[in-house]
Amino acid sequence: MTKLILSVLGHDRPGIIAAVTGILFEAGGNIEAVSQTILQTQFSGTFIVSIPESMTVGDLREKLEAGLRLLGLDVLLRRVEGK
């Protein structure tokens, strides 16, 4: 499994966590840790996720961006170094 840091930012609204977890589930990924904060009206979520070796970071980024665009969310993915 490849381990990544996933950050999701945008206006807070219902369904953000459900959307993120649904995309990860469909991709065969797993959430290992999560921290979320609401700052005034803004949502900030940081996840440590693992994805199958067969999936690239770019593949997951495309899936997340496509799925979260409708919610107006920005996505940042970075590989965890030194795992």
C-alpha positions in Angstrom: 0.0 0.0 0.0 1.1 3.5 -0.8 0.6 6.0 2.1 -0.5 9.6 1.4 -1.5 12.8 3.1 -4.7 14.1 1.7 -5.9 17.7 2.5 -9.4 18.9 1.6 -10.3 22.5 1.9 -13.4 24.5 1.2 -16.7 26.0 2.4 -18.2 23.7 5.1 -21.3 21.9 4.1 -23.0 18.5 4.9 -21.6 15.5 3.1 -17.9 16.3 2.8 -16.6 13.4 4.9 -19.1 11.0 3.2 -17.9 12.2 -0.3 -14.2 11.7 0.6 -14.7 8.3 2.2 -16.9 7.1 -0.6 -14.2 8.0 -3.2 -11.5 6.3 -1.2 -13.6 3.2 -0.7 -14.3 2.9 -4.4 -10.6 3.3 -5.1 -9.7 0.4 -2.7 -8.1 2.9 -0.2 -8.2 3.1 3.5 -8.2 6.0 6.0 -5.6 5.5 8.7 -6.0 8.9 10.5 -8.1 12.0 10.2 -8.2 15.5 11.6 -10.8 18.0 10.7 -11.4 21.6 11.7 -14.1 24.2 11.0 -12.7 27.7 10.9 -15.7 30.1 10.7 -17.3 28.8 7.6 -14.4 26.9 6.1 -13.7 23.1 6.4 -10.2 21.8 6.6 -9.7 18.0 6.7 -6.3 16.2 6.7 -6.3 12.5 6.2 -3.5 9.9 6.2 -4.7 7.4 3.6 -3.3 4.2 2.0 -4.0 3.1 -1.5 -3.2 0.0 -3.4 0.3 -0.1 -5.1 -1.6 -0.5 -8.4 -3.1 3.0 -8.1 -1.0 6.1 -8.8 -1.2 9.3 -6.9 -2.4 10.9 -10.1 -5.2 8.4 -10.5 -6.5 9.1 -7.0 -6.1 12.9 -7.4 -8.2 12.7 -10.6 -10.9 10.7 -8.8 -10.9 13.1 -5.8 -10.9 16.3 -7.8 -13.8 15.0 -10.0 -15.9 13.9 -7.1 -15.2 16.9 -4.8 -15.4 19.6 -7.5 -19.2 19.6 -7.2 -18.8 20.4 -3.5 -16.4 23.3 -4.3 -13.5 21.6 -2.5 -9.8 21.8 -3.2 -7.6 18.7 -2.9 -3.9 18.4 -2.1 -2.2 15.0 -2.1 1.4 14.2 -1.0 3.2 10.9 -0.6 4.3 10.2 3.0 8.1 9.9 2.9 10.0 7.5 5.1 7.1 5.1 5.8 
